[in-house]
């Protein structure tokens, strides 16, 4: 080979080597840019959505980063070459935070009828009591008698508070009722019934009852309170006649 040809050959080899060297200098950095590390992919995701990384999976050309934020769990796709965010998709919604409920108040205990009677004892004699439920309201209804007057009370079944009162006009005892009360006091046959209405006291009935042994009882029954006031005994007429004969 002549010297001239050898110089041309050597020069061509040097030029090709330079071209190859320069190409590698450009190509190698470009190659490294294609392969982001997992840590770099995670940092790229955090720059856009700061949160907690749960999982990072790499495919051929992208990273799939699963991240938990306050609003839920998101899947973030990162380009493995450029590090740019390809897409963001919310996988699950965050559970609504529940505030700590204050401790529930203990249920109120309902009063018994006997407890309500004790509350009303100072009001008079409790004649009747019943528990009533009306829509969303419940209460005890009690009828109390005092000084010939009946009063109906509405009582809160939990607090015992009087929430309503109604005074009923006093009712006079009927004659049949007075007779029944007198016969409960003394058995016998009713001879006579009188109704007395004096100005200075409560009206009353006088019921005369003849007993089997010949004695007569006069029973006074209060027309308002139904109370037996007095029982007076009268001697039989035959006994009086016998006393008169003996004296002769």
DOGU-324614 format. One record per residue (C-alpha): x, y, z; residue in three letters; residue number from 0. Coordinates in Angstrom, 3 decimals. Last residue first. Example, Ala and Ser with C-alpha at 12.3 -4.5 7.8 and 13.67 -1.06 7.14 Angstrom:
<vose x="13.670" y="-1.060" z="7.140" residuo="SER" num="1"/>
<vose x="12.300" y="-4.500" z="7.800" residuo="ALA" num="0"/>
END
This chain:
<vose x="-148.933" y="0.984" z="135.214" residuo="UNK" num="247"/>
<vose x="-145.150" y="1.279" z="134.903" residuo="UNK" num="246"/>
<vose x="-144.923" y="-2.164" z="133.366" residuo="UNK" num="245"/>
<vose x="-147.437" y="-1.246" z="130.718" residuo="UNK" num="244"/>
<vose x="-145.446" y="1.910" z="129.752" residuo="UNK" num="243"/>
<vose x="-142.209" y="-0.032" z="129.412" residuo="UNK" num="242"/>
<vose x="-143.907" y="-2.579" z="127.176" residuo="UNK" num="241"/>
<vose x="-145.239" y="0.257" z="124.979" residuo="UNK" num="240"/>
<vose x="-141.681" y="1.683" z="124.556" residuo="UNK" num="239"/>
<vose x="-140.336" y="-1.717" z="123.500" residuo="UNK" num="238"/>
<vose x="-143.145" y="-2.022" z="120.999" residuo="UNK" num="237"/>
<vose x="-142.212" y="1.412" z="119.537" residuo="UNK" num="236"/>
<vose x="-138.632" y="0.307" z="118.726" residuo="UNK" num="235"/>
<vose x="-135.805" y="2.315" z="120.283" residuo="UNK" num="234"/>
<vose x="-133.852" y="4.700" z="118.015" residuo="UNK" num="233"/>
<vose x="-130.142" y="4.466" z="117.225" residuo="UNK" num="232"/>
<vose x="-128.089" y="7.260" z="115.697" residuo="UNK" num="231"/>
<vose x="-125.227" y="6.644" z="113.220" residuo="UNK" num="230"/>
<vose x="-123.177" y="9.715" z="112.328" residuo="UNK" num="229"/>
<vose x="-121.071" y="11.246" z="109.524" residuo="UNK" num="228"/>
<vose x="-120.960" y="8.508" z="106.901" residuo="UNK" num="227"/>
<vose x="-118.730" y="10.104" z="104.257" residuo="UNK" num="226"/>
<vose x="-119.817" y="10.435" z="100.642" residuo="UNK" num="225"/>
<vose x="-117.753" y="13.697" z="100.516" residuo="UNK" num="224"/>
<vose x="-120.444" y="15.747" z="98.831" residuo="UNK" num="223"/>
<vose x="-123.839" y="14.543" z="100.108" residuo="UNK" num="222"/>
<vose x="-122.459" y="13.718" z="103.567" residuo="UNK" num="221"/>
<vose x="-124.276" y="10.618" z="104.858" residuo="UNK" num="220"/>
<vose x="-126.181" y="10.655" z="108.179" residuo="UNK" num="219"/>
<vose x="-127.493" y="7.255" z="109.284" residuo="UNK" num="218"/>
<vose x="-130.614" y="6.838" z="111.403" residuo="UNK" num="217"/>
<vose x="-130.704" y="3.343" z="112.833" residuo="UNK" num="216"/>
<vose x="-133.855" y="1.555" z="113.998" residuo="UNK" num="215"/>
<vose x="-133.756" y="-1.549" z="116.218" residuo="UNK" num="214"/>
<vose x="-136.247" y="-4.350" z="115.738" residuo="UNK" num="213"/>
<vose x="-133.730" y="-7.195" z="115.735" residuo="UNK" num="212"/>
<vose x="-134.067" y="-7.471" z="111.958" residuo="UNK" num="211"/>
<vose x="-132.825" y="-3.883" z="111.403" residuo="UNK" num="210"/>
<vose x="-134.902" y="-0.894" z="110.384" residuo="UNK" num="209"/>
<vose x="-132.925" y="1.746" z="108.475" residuo="UNK" num="208"/>
<vose x="-133.576" y="5.481" z="108.441" residuo="UNK" num="207"/>
<vose x="-131.448" y="7.392" z="105.954" residuo="UNK" num="206"/>
<vose x="-130.640" y="11.032" z="106.684" residuo="UNK" num="205"/>
<vose x="-128.878" y="12.593" z="103.700" residuo="UNK" num="204"/>
<vose x="-126.444" y="15.501" z="103.810" residuo="UNK" num="203"/>
<vose x="-125.765" y="19.065" z="102.691" residuo="UNK" num="202"/>
<vose x="-122.455" y="20.632" z="103.870" residuo="UNK" num="201"/>
<vose x="-122.728" y="23.000" z="106.815" residuo="UNK" num="200"/>
<vose x="-123.959" y="26.393" z="108.017" residuo="UNK" num="199"/>
<vose x="-126.803" y="26.943" z="105.593" residuo="UNK" num="198"/>
<vose x="-128.494" y="23.586" z="106.123" residuo="UNK" num="197"/>
<vose x="-129.334" y="21.339" z="103.133" residuo="UNK" num="196"/>
<vose x="-131.073" y="18.226" z="104.436" residuo="UNK" num="195"/>
<vose x="-132.239" y="15.336" z="102.254" residuo="UNK" num="194"/>
<vose x="-134.527" y="12.793" z="103.932" residuo="UNK" num="193"/>
<vose x="-134.816" y="9.048" z="103.381" residuo="UNK" num="192"/>
<vose x="-137.257" y="6.710" z="105.204" residuo="UNK" num="191"/>
<vose x="-137.830" y="3.096" z="106.101" residuo="UNK" num="190"/>
<vose x="-134.827" y="1.426" z="104.457" residuo="UNK" num="189"/>
<vose x="-134.683" y="-2.236" z="105.466" residuo="UNK" num="188"/>
<vose x="-131.611" y="-3.692" z="107.134" residuo="UNK" num="187"/>
<vose x="-127.817" y="-3.835" z="106.984" residuo="UNK" num="186"/>
<vose x="-125.818" y="-1.037" z="108.616" residuo="UNK" num="185"/>
<vose x="-122.783" y="0.753" z="107.125" residuo="UNK" num="184"/>
<vose x="-123.041" y="-0.809" z="103.692" residuo="UNK" num="183"/>
<vose x="-126.775" y="-0.087" z="103.889" residuo="UNK" num="182"/>
<vose x="-126.011" y="3.594" z="104.469" residuo="UNK" num="181"/>
<vose x="-123.611" y="3.745" z="101.500" residuo="UNK" num="180"/>
<vose x="-126.206" y="2.185" z="99.214" residuo="UNK" num="179"/>
<vose x="-128.874" y="4.593" z="100.450" residuo="UNK" num="178"/>
<vose x="-126.607" y="7.565" z="99.732" residuo="UNK" num="177"/>
<vose x="-125.949" y="6.291" z="96.195" residuo="UNK" num="176"/>
<vose x="-129.655" y="5.897" z="95.523" residuo="UNK" num="175"/>
<vose x="-130.289" y="9.421" z="96.819" residuo="UNK" num="174"/>
<vose x="-127.703" y="10.899" z="94.482" residuo="UNK" num="173"/>
<vose x="-124.544" y="12.444" z="95.928" residuo="UNK" num="172"/>
<vose x="-124.040" y="16.013" z="94.921" residuo="UNK" num="171"/>
<vose x="-121.318" y="16.686" z="92.410" residuo="UNK" num="170"/>
<vose x="-118.554" y="19.228" z="93.017" residuo="UNK" num="169"/>
<vose x="-117.504" y="21.206" z="89.960" residuo="UNK" num="168"/>
<vose x="-114.302" y="19.913" z="88.377" residuo="UNK" num="167"/>
<vose x="-111.072" y="21.837" z="88.748" residuo="UNK" num="166"/>
<vose x="-108.627" y="21.322" z="85.892" residuo="UNK" num="165"/>
<vose x="-104.850" y="21.243" z="86.306" residuo="UNK" num="164"/>
<vose x="-101.902" y="21.031" z="83.936" residuo="UNK" num="163"/>
<vose x="-98.151" y="20.396" z="83.752" residuo="UNK" num="162"/>
<vose x="-97.599" y="19.250" z="87.349" residuo="UNK" num="161"/>
<vose x="-93.941" y="18.171" z="87.412" residuo="UNK" num="160"/>
<vose x="-93.202" y="14.540" z="88.308" residuo="UNK" num="159"/>
<vose x="-89.992" y="14.732" z="86.268" residuo="UNK" num="158"/>
<vose x="-90.502" y="11.554" z="84.241" residuo="UNK" num="157"/>
<vose x="-94.241" y="10.949" z="83.836" residuo="UNK" num="156"/>
<vose x="-95.029" y="14.696" z="83.663" residuo="UNK" num="155"/>
<vose x="-98.259" y="15.012" z="85.654" residuo="UNK" num="154"/>
<vose x="-101.666" y="16.234" z="84.441" residuo="UNK" num="153"/>
<vose x="-103.928" y="16.900" z="87.437" residuo="UNK" num="152"/>
<vose x="-107.728" y="16.664" z="87.656" residuo="UNK" num="151"/>
<vose x="-109.245" y="18.407" z="90.662" residuo="UNK" num="150"/>
<vose x="-112.334" y="17.274" z="92.570" residuo="UNK" num="149"/>
<vose x="-113.800" y="19.593" z="95.206" residuo="UNK" num="148"/>
<vose x="-115.737" y="18.652" z="98.334" residuo="UNK" num="147"/>
<vose x="-112.862" y="19.807" z="100.530" residuo="UNK" num="146"/>
<vose x="-110.290" y="17.650" z="98.687" residuo="UNK" num="145"/>
<vose x="-110.571" y="15.090" z="95.905" residuo="UNK" num="144"/>
<vose x="-107.763" y="14.266" z="93.464" residuo="UNK" num="143"/>
<vose x="-108.208" y="12.887" z="89.944" residuo="UNK" num="142"/>
<vose x="-104.942" y="11.856" z="88.296" residuo="UNK" num="141"/>
<vose x="-103.895" y="11.881" z="84.650" residuo="UNK" num="140"/>
<vose x="-100.300" y="10.782" z="84.084" residuo="UNK" num="139"/>
<vose x="-98.516" y="12.066" z="81.011" residuo="UNK" num="138"/>
<vose x="-97.291" y="11.245" z="77.509" residuo="UNK" num="137"/>
<vose x="-96.710" y="13.503" z="74.533" residuo="UNK" num="136"/>
<vose x="-95.541" y="12.523" z="71.052" residuo="UNK" num="135"/>
<vose x="-99.006" y="11.548" z="69.786" residuo="UNK" num="134"/>
<vose x="-101.113" y="11.329" z="72.975" residuo="UNK" num="133"/>
<vose x="-100.087" y="8.654" z="75.500" residuo="UNK" num="132"/>
<vose x="-102.000" y="8.363" z="78.788" residuo="UNK" num="131"/>
<vose x="-101.091" y="6.798" z="82.159" residuo="UNK" num="130"/>
<vose x="-103.946" y="6.531" z="84.667" residuo="UNK" num="129"/>
<vose x="-104.770" y="7.673" z="88.199" residuo="UNK" num="128"/>
<vose x="-107.943" y="7.624" z="90.268" residuo="UNK" num="127"/>
<vose x="-109.331" y="8.914" z="93.569" residuo="UNK" num="126"/>
<vose x="-106.148" y="10.472" z="94.920" residuo="UNK" num="125"/>
<vose x="-107.072" y="12.059" z="98.254" residuo="UNK" num="124"/>
<vose x="-105.804" y="15.591" z="98.657" residuo="UNK" num="123"/>
<vose x="-103.142" y="17.887" z="97.236" residuo="UNK" num="122"/>
<vose x="-100.484" y="16.903" z="99.790" residuo="UNK" num="121"/>
<vose x="-100.587" y="13.311" z="98.562" residuo="UNK" num="120"/>
<vose x="-100.044" y="14.391" z="94.957" residuo="UNK" num="119"/>
<vose x="-96.314" y="13.604" z="94.854" residuo="UNK" num="118"/>
<vose x="-96.861" y="10.367" z="96.772" residuo="UNK" num="117"/>
<vose x="-99.549" y="9.358" z="94.272" residuo="UNK" num="116"/>
<vose x="-97.084" y="9.976" z="91.428" residuo="UNK" num="115"/>
<vose x="-94.586" y="7.635" z="93.069" residuo="UNK" num="114"/>
<vose x="-97.295" y="4.990" z="93.477" residuo="UNK" num="113"/>
<vose x="-98.205" y="5.306" z="89.800" residuo="UNK" num="112"/>
<vose x="-94.582" y="4.654" z="88.819" residuo="UNK" num="111"/>
<vose x="-92.273" y="7.342" z="87.506" residuo="UNK" num="110"/>
<vose x="-90.544" y="6.805" z="84.173" residuo="UNK" num="109"/>
<vose x="-86.772" y="6.666" z="84.254" residuo="UNK" num="108"/>
<vose x="-84.996" y="9.094" z="81.969" residuo="UNK" num="107"/>
<vose x="-82.598" y="7.541" z="79.527" residuo="UNK" num="106"/>
<vose x="-78.955" y="8.140" z="80.271" residuo="UNK" num="105"/>
<vose x="-77.418" y="10.888" z="78.173" residuo="UNK" num="104"/>
<vose x="-75.368" y="9.693" z="75.271" residuo="UNK" num="103"/>
<vose x="-71.637" y="10.153" z="75.518" residuo="UNK" num="102"/>
<vose x="-70.493" y="12.827" z="73.105" residuo="UNK" num="101"/>
<vose x="-69.920" y="11.490" z="69.628" residuo="UNK" num="100"/>
<vose x="-66.349" y="11.534" z="68.471" residuo="UNK" num="99"/>
<vose x="-66.335" y="13.146" z="65.098" residuo="UNK" num="98"/>
<vose x="-66.507" y="10.800" z="62.180" residuo="UNK" num="97"/>
<vose x="-64.119" y="11.360" z="59.334" residuo="UNK" num="96"/>
<vose x="-65.691" y="10.575" z="56.019" residuo="UNK" num="95"/>
<vose x="-63.817" y="7.745" z="54.383" residuo="UNK" num="94"/>
<vose x="-61.597" y="8.963" z="51.597" residuo="UNK" num="93"/>
<vose x="-62.785" y="8.102" z="48.145" residuo="UNK" num="92"/>
<vose x="-61.161" y="5.278" z="46.187" residuo="UNK" num="91"/>
<vose x="-59.235" y="4.940" z="42.912" residuo="UNK" num="90"/>
<vose x="-58.854" y="8.573" z="41.954" residuo="UNK" num="89"/>
<vose x="-57.136" y="8.817" z="38.582" residuo="UNK" num="88"/>
<vose x="-54.194" y="10.998" z="37.585" residuo="UNK" num="87"/>
<vose x="-52.696" y="10.957" z="34.105" residuo="UNK" num="86"/>
<vose x="-49.447" y="11.254" z="32.146" residuo="UNK" num="85"/>
<vose x="-47.407" y="13.118" z="34.761" residuo="UNK" num="84"/>
<vose x="-44.033" y="14.049" z="33.281" residuo="UNK" num="83"/>
<vose x="-40.838" y="12.267" z="34.306" residuo="UNK" num="82"/>
<vose x="-39.509" y="12.582" z="30.755" residuo="UNK" num="81"/>
<vose x="-38.561" y="8.990" z="29.963" residuo="UNK" num="80"/>
<vose x="-40.478" y="6.911" z="32.519" residuo="UNK" num="79"/>
<vose x="-43.624" y="8.940" z="31.945" residuo="UNK" num="78"/>
<vose x="-45.439" y="8.993" z="35.319" residuo="UNK" num="77"/>
<vose x="-48.945" y="7.551" z="35.843" residuo="UNK" num="76"/>
<vose x="-50.584" y="8.577" z="39.128" residuo="UNK" num="75"/>
<vose x="-53.171" y="6.264" z="40.743" residuo="UNK" num="74"/>
<vose x="-55.006" y="8.071" z="43.569" residuo="UNK" num="73"/>
<vose x="-56.354" y="7.067" z="47.004" residuo="UNK" num="72"/>
<vose x="-58.743" y="9.467" z="48.746" residuo="UNK" num="71"/>
<vose x="-59.428" y="13.106" z="49.605" residuo="UNK" num="70"/>
<vose x="-56.767" y="13.383" z="52.310" residuo="UNK" num="69"/>
<vose x="-54.202" y="11.863" z="49.943" residuo="UNK" num="68"/>
<vose x="-52.906" y="8.322" z="49.452" residuo="UNK" num="67"/>
<vose x="-50.637" y="7.636" z="46.482" residuo="UNK" num="66"/>
<vose x="-50.363" y="4.727" z="44.052" residuo="UNK" num="65"/>
<vose x="-47.549" y="5.385" z="41.568" residuo="UNK" num="64"/>
<vose x="-47.629" y="3.684" z="38.188" residuo="UNK" num="63"/>
<vose x="-44.305" y="4.279" z="36.414" residuo="UNK" num="62"/>
<vose x="-44.094" y="4.466" z="32.656" residuo="UNK" num="61"/>
<vose x="-42.427" y="3.214" z="29.483" residuo="UNK" num="60"/>
<vose x="-41.853" y="-0.508" z="29.886" residuo="UNK" num="59"/>
<vose x="-43.762" y="-0.927" z="33.180" residuo="UNK" num="58"/>
<vose x="-42.732" y="0.197" z="36.655" residuo="UNK" num="57"/>
<vose x="-44.873" y="-0.248" z="39.788" residuo="UNK" num="56"/>
<vose x="-44.842" y="2.117" z="42.782" residuo="UNK" num="55"/>
<vose x="-46.973" y="1.472" z="45.887" residuo="UNK" num="54"/>
<vose x="-48.344" y="3.352" z="48.920" residuo="UNK" num="53"/>
<vose x="-46.682" y="6.726" z="48.491" residuo="UNK" num="52"/>
<vose x="-48.083" y="9.170" z="51.066" residuo="UNK" num="51"/>
<vose x="-49.112" y="12.592" z="49.809" residuo="UNK" num="50"/>
<vose x="-47.960" y="15.678" z="48.011" residuo="UNK" num="49"/>
<vose x="-49.594" y="15.671" z="44.572" residuo="UNK" num="48"/>
<vose x="-47.624" y="17.401" z="41.778" residuo="UNK" num="47"/>
<vose x="-44.136" y="17.440" z="43.277" residuo="UNK" num="46"/>
<vose x="-44.947" y="14.182" z="45.030" residuo="UNK" num="45"/>
<vose x="-45.394" y="12.373" z="41.714" residuo="UNK" num="44"/>
<vose x="-42.019" y="13.544" z="40.385" residuo="UNK" num="43"/>
<vose x="-40.407" y="12.516" z="43.675" residuo="UNK" num="42"/>
<vose x="-41.905" y="9.054" z="43.328" residuo="UNK" num="41"/>
<vose x="-40.606" y="8.727" z="39.772" residuo="UNK" num="40"/>
<vose x="-37.142" y="9.800" z="40.910" residuo="UNK" num="39"/>
<vose x="-37.181" y="7.210" z="43.713" residuo="UNK" num="38"/>
<vose x="-38.230" y="4.524" z="41.258" residuo="UNK" num="37"/>
<vose x="-35.308" y="5.434" z="39.001" residuo="UNK" num="36"/>
<vose x="-35.955" y="7.191" z="35.746" residuo="UNK" num="35"/>
<vose x="-34.794" y="5.185" z="32.737" residuo="UNK" num="34"/>
<vose x="-35.235" y="7.112" z="29.526" residuo="UNK" num="33"/>
<vose x="-33.010" y="9.972" z="30.617" residuo="UNK" num="32"/>
<vose x="-30.046" y="7.585" z="30.895" residuo="UNK" num="31"/>
<vose x="-30.372" y="6.747" z="27.215" residuo="UNK" num="30"/>
<vose x="-30.341" y="10.432" z="26.243" residuo="UNK" num="29"/>
<vose x="-27.192" y="10.940" z="28.281" residuo="UNK" num="28"/>
<vose x="-25.562" y="8.003" z="26.381" residuo="UNK" num="27"/>
<vose x="-26.664" y="9.141" z="22.921" residuo="UNK" num="26"/>
<vose x="-25.076" y="12.582" z="22.817" residuo="UNK" num="25"/>
<vose x="-21.606" y="11.521" z="23.967" residuo="UNK" num="24"/>
<vose x="-21.962" y="8.314" z="21.963" residuo="UNK" num="23"/>
<vose x="-22.513" y="10.316" z="18.795" residuo="UNK" num="22"/>
<vose x="-19.386" y="12.423" z="19.453" residuo="UNK" num="21"/>
<vose x="-17.301" y="9.275" z="19.909" residuo="UNK" num="20"/>
<vose x="-18.712" y="7.641" z="16.773" residuo="UNK" num="19"/>
<vose x="-18.045" y="10.771" z="14.701" residuo="UNK" num="18"/>
<vose x="-14.523" y="10.987" z="16.100" residuo="UNK" num="17"/>
<vose x="-13.903" y="7.326" z="15.376" residuo="UNK" num="16"/>
<vose x="-15.228" y="7.736" z="11.850" residuo="UNK" num="15"/>
<vose x="-12.872" y="10.692" z="11.299" residuo="UNK" num="14"/>
<vose x="-9.899" y="8.755" z="12.691" residuo="UNK" num="13"/>
<vose x="-10.647" y="5.752" z="10.496" residuo="UNK" num="12"/>
<vose x="-10.975" y="7.996" z="7.430" residuo="UNK" num="11"/>
<vose x="-7.644" y="9.648" z="8.195" residuo="UNK" num="10"/>
<vose x="-5.918" y="6.306" z="8.527" residuo="UNK" num="9"/>
<vose x="-7.258" y="5.167" z="5.185" residuo="UNK" num="8"/>
<vose x="-6.307" y="8.433" z="3.448" residuo="UNK" num="7"/>
<vose x="-2.826" y="8.299" z="4.980" residuo="UNK" num="6"/>
<vose x="-2.419" y="4.679" z="3.879" residuo="UNK" num="5"/>
<vose x="-3.478" y="5.560" z="0.363" residuo="UNK" num="4"/>
<vose x="-0.798" y="8.247" z="0.160" residuo="UNK" num="3"/>
<vose x="1.871" y="6.016" z="1.667" residuo="UNK" num="2"/>
<vose x="1.317" y="3.398" z="-0.942" residuo="UNK" num="1"/>
<vose x="0.000" y="0.000" z="0.000" residuo="UNK" num="0"/>
END
